Amino acid sequence: QVQLVESGGGLVQAGGSLRLSCAASGSIFDIMGWYRQAPGKQRELVATVTRGGRITYADSVKGRCTISRDNAKNTVYLQMNSLKPEDTAVYYCNAQRVYVTVINYWGKGTLVTVSS
């Protein structure tokens, strides 16, 4: 059974930094990434990275966040800098296997709170 275990969330002041980690069990995933859901809002993409290293960022985090992955450890990271109060959300790790169809796996989420 696939498990995604996130860590690194917490409370930080505006302008601060946090690094999220997500360790996945099982074989390597085609795409790994991070999504977030703020109170009262829909879950949205933050960033994804393919097994080959192709990266996508949401416009709202470009220039402030860096996603990376260690395929040997089946782990994905999200370095977040210059955090803003509007970054406050539960951050979910996502992993996908793509073969004919897309199979999504989700972590339980880690809370990031940015105080002003």
C-alpha positions in Angstrom: 0.0 0.0 0.0 1.4 3.4 -1.0 2.0 5.8 1.8 3.0 9.5 1.5 4.4 11.0 4.7 4.7 14.7 4.9 6.8 16.7 7.4 8.0 20.3 7.8 4.9 22.3 8.3 4.5 24.8 11.1 4.0 28.4 12.1 6.3 31.0 10.6 6.2 34.8 10.3 5.7 36.6 7.1 8.9 36.7 5.1 10.2 33.5 6.7 11.0 30.1 5.1 9.9 26.5 5.5 10.9 23.3 3.9 8.4 20.6 3.4 9.4 17.0 2.8 7.3 14.0 1.6 8.6 10.5 1.7 6.8 7.9 -0.4 6.7 4.2 -0.1 6.7 1.8 -3.1 8.3 2.2 -6.5 9.2 5.5 -8.1 6.4 7.8 -9.2 6.1 9.5 -12.6 5.1 12.8 -11.0 5.4 14.1 -7.5 4.3 17.4 -6.2 2.5 19.6 -3.7 -1.0 21.0 -3.6 -2.6 23.2 -0.9 -6.0 24.0 0.4 -6.8 27.1 2.4 -9.9 27.4 4.6 -13.0 27.8 2.4 -11.1 27.3 -0.8 -10.5 24.5 -3.3 -7.3 22.5 -3.4 -4.8 24.1 -5.8 -1.6 23.2 -7.4 1.6 24.5 -5.8 4.3 22.7 -7.8 5.1 19.4 -9.5 8.2 17.7 -10.7 8.4 14.7 -13.1 10.7 11.8 -12.8 12.8 13.4 -15.5 13.0 16.7 -13.7 10.4 18.8 -15.5 8.9 21.3 -13.1 5.7 23.3 -13.0 4.9 26.1 -10.5 1.7 27.9 -9.8 2.0 31.6 -10.7 1.4 32.5 -7.0 4.6 30.8 -5.8 7.0 31.3 -8.8 10.2 32.9 -7.6 9.5 32.0 -4.0 9.3 28.2 -4.0 11.6 25.5 -5.2 10.5 21.9 -5.7 13.0 19.1 -5.9 13.0 15.3 -5.7 15.4 12.6 -4.8 14.4 9.6 -6.9 16.7 7.3 -4.9 14.8 8.2 -1.7 11.4 8.5 -3.4 11.1 11.9 -1.7 10.0 15.3 -2.8 10.8 18.6 -1.2 9.3 22.1 -1.3 11.5 25.0 -0.2 9.3 28.0 0.5 10.8 31.4 1.0 9.4 34.9 1.4 6.2 33.4 2.8 3.0 35.5 2.9 -0.1 35.2 5.1 -2.0 34.0 2.0 0.3 31.0 1.8 -1.5 29.7 4.9 -3.0 26.3 4.0 -2.8 22.6 4.5 -0.2 21.4 2.1 -0.7 18.0 0.6 1.9 15.8 -1.1 0.8 14.2 -4.3 2.3 11.3 -6.3 1.1 10.0 -9.6 1.6 6.9 -11.7 0.8 7.5 -15.3 0.0 4.4 -17.4 -3.1 4.5 -19.7 -4.7 6.4 -16.9 -3.5 8.5 -14.0 -3.5 7.1 -10.5 -3.2 9.7 -7.7 -1.9 9.2 -4.2 -2.2 11.8 -1.5 -0.6 12.4 1.8 -2.6 13.4 4.9 -1.4 17.0 4.7 0.7 19.3 6.8 -0.4 22.7 8.1 1.5 25.8 7.2 0.5 29.0 9.0 2.1 32.3 8.1 1.5 35.1 10.6 1.5 38.8 9.6 
